[in-house]
């Protein structure tokens, strides 16, 4: 499903315009991104939890040349699905 398809379904399910559904979806994703940037955790009960994980610096290899490269430490987004979502997908 694409973002446009999701917007269309949200608009139809809630009997609102596609423009309003898009604004709402953009607002939700923007706020999730801002919270993660501040290292906050977002829990949507039953759906899942968004959080930030830290990756340590490490040594890797360039697949083309085989040369060793240093990979910097970084923070990455993480999602852990909730029970309701797991049960829904597992059916």
Secondary structure as GFF3:
##gff-version 3
##sequence-region A 1 91
A	DSSP	alpha_helix	3	14	.	.	.	ID=ss1
A	DSSP	alpha_helix	18	37	.	.	.	ID=ss2
A	DSSP	beta_strand	42	44	.	.	.	ID=ss3
A	DSSP	beta_strand	48	55	.	.	.	ID=ss4
A	DSSP	beta_strand	58	61	.	.	.	ID=ss5
A	DSSP	beta_strand	68	71	.	.	.	ID=ss6
A	DSSP	beta_strand	74	81	.	.	.	ID=ss7
A	DSSP	alpha_helix	83	90	.	.	.	ID=ss8
###
